[in-house]
């Protein structure tokens, strides 16, 4: 079945191109939309930024900037796509384009279309263009001429006053269930049962959600992937459920969609999430994908382990729940059976008297892979440690709990002296490797120091229940 989508308001129907054709290559080579540039082919530079427009459950228009270098063509099926060529109205520039001209926001011009599309999404979203918001919106766009000051000025000039919009006026398309060429197949099931059946029939197929990892294999490494199963049209994997006791995120829920819930319930985790890639990446990347890659330096896994999260796995045989700490069984290995997939992540809420903190240590604040992540759920009663869960990333072959450190803290007085004495227990829990990101000695010292940071951070509160969101 062909892929159908709207490109700058014009219906496109494509059939015959390889499913792993990147949207970037498609736009440039097949549609002549050369404003979209290739700078890195891995979602870091933002030169390839385009915008996907949709309506949320309430009918509100949502405009999300994404990296076209990481998207595969069939991922556009049913979408409304906007490129830099499509935002002007006849002979009138879009306000973002006009502001970039007025502030002299371009030098060599290579990065300019990507910046314009990132700011277009910001403008259409209606956020107030504070310095913090602009920084976050542009963290995924690099100007190698370093002309950031006029670009920020353009953002302040153009953003924050977009009129209401209706995406549905552009058309709503029903996505195809499959797209195939002679040597490749891209399946897009729309129900949990169909996904389970496809997974059982094709256990070696690559599961695709946002594609922020898988897209690099096709865009940069040019690997042929014969069988791909997309999960983004399965409603059960897109659900967000909140009760008095827990938050449950479908495996295909993006960071962006989850962020309002996480910010309210686990503010420290929300801060860390805003450091996962850029807005473009967070608009594509998912919790299920981050967990499923089983990376020892994945940002969310140690945090979710510290929060005592479980993953709900599904197959034709039914569902089962596994504590996340038991999900990882080795380097890049999980307990998933051949026909299983992650359906959801179940996260308990904090109890009264509990606090959660997560700290990411990396060479750069934005757009960088972690050297160490420390995550802590602490319960304090009568100035004693009533409960404690600690997990680290970057310290072992898997994200892992610090059991010896937990045992050394449990029941002890909550004082800096206690924390300093206990920090040395980290060496009992971990024997990290040295690599290009950090040495073994550095990782151990950082992990020890993070306990002190935790104590000093939480000690700013006279009552620890103050850190639990209402």
N, C-alpha and C positions, 0 to 999 in steps of 0.2 A: 504494500500500500504506500502511496506517496506521502511525503511530508508536506504539510500545509501550514503557512504562517503569514502574517502581515508584516511587510517590510516597509517602513515609512508610509503606512496606510495603503500599500498596494499588495494584493494577494499574490503569494508565491507558492507554486506547487512544484516540488522537486522529486524526481525519481531517477535512480540510476547512479547517482554519485555514491562513493563508498560511505558507509555510516560513520566512519571515523574521520571524515573530512571536518577539519576545524571550521567553526563559524567565521573565524578570521580569514582563512584561505577562501572560503566560499564567497564572502563579501568582496574580497579584493579580486579574485581570479574569475569569478563567475557572474558577479553583479556590477563590477566596475566601481564599487564603493571603496575607493582607495584612501579616503580620509582616515579610515581605521588602520592603524599601523602595527607592525610587529617590532617590538623592541627586545623582548626576552623570551617569549614563547613559554613562560612558566607562571604567569600571573603575578609578577612582581612590579613591573614598571608602569602599568596602566595605559600604555600607548594604544592598546587594542580595545579600550573601554567602549561598550555600547550600553544601551538601556533596554530592559525588558519591562513592558507596561502590563499591568493586570489589575483586576479588582479583588479586594479581599472579601471576607464573608459578609461584611456589611455593605458592600457595594462601593467602598471608598477606593479611589484610584491610587494605585501603588506604582511607583517608578523606581526600579532597582538597577543600579550600575553593576555590570558584570564584566568579566574578562572573556572576550570572544576567542582568545587563543586557546582557552581550556574547554570551551563548549564544543560538543560534537553537533553536527548538523541536525540529526533527529531530535536533539534536545530542544530545538525551536518549535517542534510540532505543536500547533495550537496556540502559539505565542504571538504577541504584538512586539515587534522589534523596532527600535529607533536607533539610527546612526546619525553621525554628525551632519550628513547630507540632508537629513529629514526634519531638522528642528526649526529652520527658518520658515516664515510664512510669506510665500511669494517673494517679493523683493525686500521684505522686512526681516532684519536679523532677529534671532531670538535674543531676549535680554542678556543672556550669558555671553553670547557672541558679541553683542554691542558693547558690553562692559569690558570684555577683553581688549577690544579695539581702543576704547576710550582710555583705559589704564595702561596701554602699551604692555599687555600681558603676554606677549609672544616675542621670542627672539629667533632661534633657528626655525621654529615652527613644527618640528617633528612631534613633540609631545602635546602640542596644543589641542588637537581633536580629542585626545583622551581626557585632558583636563576639562574641556568644555562639556563632555558627556558626563563626567563625574559631577560637575557643578549643575548641569541640567537636571540630573536626578535629585540633587540637593534642593534646587529651586522648586521643582515640581512637588517635592515632599513637604514644602512649607515650613521647614525648621527655621528657627531664628538663627541667623548666621553669626553666632558668637565665635570668638577665636578658637575655643575648644571644638565646636561643631565643625568649623571649616578644616581644622587640623585633621579631625577624624575622617571627614569626607574626602580629603586629598592625600591621606597617608599612603594610598596605593598608587599614587601618580608621581613619577619622577621627572623633574626638569633638569637635564644635565647641563643646561646653561645657567642653572641656579637662579632663575628669575622668579622666585616665589613671591616676593613682596607685591608686585603688581597683580599677580594672579590672586592673591588673598584680597587685595583691594577690589578686584573684579567680583569676587564672591560676595563681599559685603555690599557691593553696589547692586548686584542683580538678584540676590537670593532673599527669601523671606517674605515675598509678597505675590506668590503665584496664585492665579485664580483657580477656583474649583474646576475639576476636570472629570470626564467620564470616559474611562478606557473602553467600555462596552460599545461606545459609538463607533469604534474602529472595526469591530467585529469580534465575535467569539467563535472559535473553531474547536471542533471535537478532535482530540489527538488520535492518531492511528495506533493500532495495537502492535504493529510490526512494520519493519522497514528492512529490506534485504537486497543484497546484490549477490553476485555469483559466489563470492567467497566469505561474505560477512552477513551477519544478521543482528539487527537491533530490535529487541522486543520491549514493548511498553505495556505491561499488564495494568489493568485498572481495578483489580480486586485482589484480596489477600489469597483467595483460593487459586486464582490464575498464576499469581507469583509463585506460590508454593509448588504448583504443578510444573511450571517452567524450570524452577530451581531443581526439582527432582529429576527432570528429564535432561538437564544440562548442568550437572554439578561443577563442571570446570568453567562455566561462563563467568565473566566479570560482572559483578553487580555494580550498578552506577546510580548514584544519587546526584550530588552536585558536580562531581568530576574534577574537584580541585587537586586530587592526587592522580586519578586515572587519566585525566586530560593531559598531564605531562608526558605520559607514555606515548600518546598519539601525536601530540603537537610538537614536542621537542625530540623525543627519542624515536618517533615514527614507527612504533611497534604495531604490527598488524594484530588486531584483536578479533578473532573470528566470531565470537559470540558474546553479546552484551545484553544484559537485562536491566532496563531502567526501572527504578522504584518510585519515581516522583509522581505518578498518577494513581498510586494505590492509596486510597483515602485513609485506610487504617494506619498507614505509616506517616500520615501528615497530621494526625490528631494531637492536640495538647489537652491534657486532662488535669485539673487541679481539684483536690479535695481538702478537707481539714488536715489530713495527715501527710499527703504526698503530692508531688508534681510528677506527671508522666509525660514524657516526650516521645512522639513517634520517631522512628529511626531516620526518617527523611525530613524531619523538621530542620529548617536552616537555623544557623546561629541568630540571624536577624529576627526571625519570627519568635524564637525562644527568648530573646534578650529582655523584653519587658517583664516576663515572668521571673526570669533569673535575677534581674536587677532588684525586684521587690523582695524576693525570698532569700537570695544568696548574693548580696551586693559585691562581695569580694570576688566571687566567681564571675560576675558580670564584668568587673573591671578587667579581669584576665581575658575574657572573651573578646573584649574590644581590642586586645593586642594580638588576636589570631588573624594573621594576614591583614587585609584591608577590608573596607566595606564591600568592595567587589567580591572578595573571597568569602566573606561572611554571608553575603546574599546567595551564595551557591553552596558553601560547605555545610555539612550536617553533623549532628552529634553521632548518629549511627555510623557514618563514614569514618569519623575521627577515631571512634572506638574500634571499628572493624579492621582498620589497618594494623592494629596491634603494635603501633610504634612505641618504643620505650620513652620517646620524648614527645608523644602526643599530649597536647595541652589539657584536654578535658579529663582524661582517664584518672590521673592521681587525685584530682579534685573530687570526682564522682566516687572513687574508692573511699576517700576520707568521709564523704557524706553517706557512706553505707548504701550506695546505689546497687540495684540489681538490673540485669538485662533480661528482657523477655525474648526468648528465641522461638522461632516458629518453623514448622514444616508441615508436610501432608499428614504426619503422625500426630500433630497437635502442637501445643505450646509448653514450654518449660521455663522456669525462672532460675537464673544463675547469679550468685553474688558477683559483682564485677571483679572483685579481687581474685576470684577463681576462674574468670573467663580467659585470662592470659596464662598460657601454660609454657611458653618459651618465647625466644626472640621471634617476633612476627608470627607467633603461633597462638591459636585460640582453641577453645573446646567445641567450636562449631562442628556439627556433623556435616557430611557431604551435601545434604539437601536442606540444611538449616540456614536461616538468615536472622538478623536482628530485627525484631518488630518494634520494640520500644525500650526506653530507659526509665526505670522507676526510681525516683529520688525522694527519700523521706524528708519531711520538713524539719527544721530545727525546733527543738523543744525549749521551753522556758529555761533560761540559765545557760543555754548553749550558744557558742559563737563559732563562726567559720571564717577562716582566712586562707588565702592562696597567694603565693608569691612566685613570680616567674623571673628567673635570672637569665638574661641573654646579653649579647654584646651590643645590640641596638634595642631601643625601647619598642619601636614599631617594626613590623615586617621582618621578624627574625625568629629563628628556631631556638628553642630553649636549650640552655646548658643544664639547668636544674630547675625543677618545679617542686615546691613544698606546699602541701595542703594539710590543713589541721581543722578538726572539729573538736572543740574543747567544751566540757561542762564543768562549771565551778560552783561549789556549794560550801558555805562557811570558810571561804578562802582555801579550800582544798580542791584538788583535781578529782572531780566525781566521775568523769568519763573523758576518754581521749581516743581519737583515731587520727593517725598520721600516715600520710602516703607521699611518696616521692616519685617524680619522673626524672629520667636522665641519670639514675644512680645504679641501675641494674638492667638486665636484658628485657625486663618487663616493668611497667608501672607497678609499684610494690609498696605494701605497708611496712612501716618501721616498727616491728613488733617489740624489739628490745627497748626502744625509746619509749613506746607506750607503757610498757611494764614498769620502766624506771620512773615514770611520772605519775602513774595511777595512784591515787590516794595520798599523794604528797602535798605539802603546803605549796600554794601558788605564790612563789617568791622568785626573784631573779637568781638568788643563790641556788635554789633547787634546779632551775632551768639550766644554769651554767654547768652544774654538776652532771645533769642528765644528758646534755648535748653530746658528750663524748660517746654515749651509747650508739650514736649513729654508725660508728665504725664497726659495731657488732652486727648491724643490720645490712650493711652494704660494703661491697668492694668494687667501686666503680672503675670503669675503664678510662684511660686517657685517649683523647682523640683531638681533632682539629678545633673542636669547640671549647674544650676544657680538659685540664689534667685531672688525674685521680685526686691529687692532694687538694686542688682547688675545689673540686666538687664536695669533698668531705668537709673542708673548712666552711664552705658556703652553707651546707646543710646544717652544720653546728650553729652557725651564726643566725640562721633563720629561726631557730628556737628562741634566741634572744630577741629577735625582731618581733616574733609573735607575742612574747611576754610584754614587751614595751608597747606594742600596738594595742593589745587588749587592756592593759593597765590604764589607758587613758579614760576608760569607762568605770565609773564608780559602781554601776550595776550592769553586769554583763547582759541582762535581758534587754538592755537598751539597743543592742546590736541585732536583735531578732526583729525582723520587719513585722508589722501588724498585719 
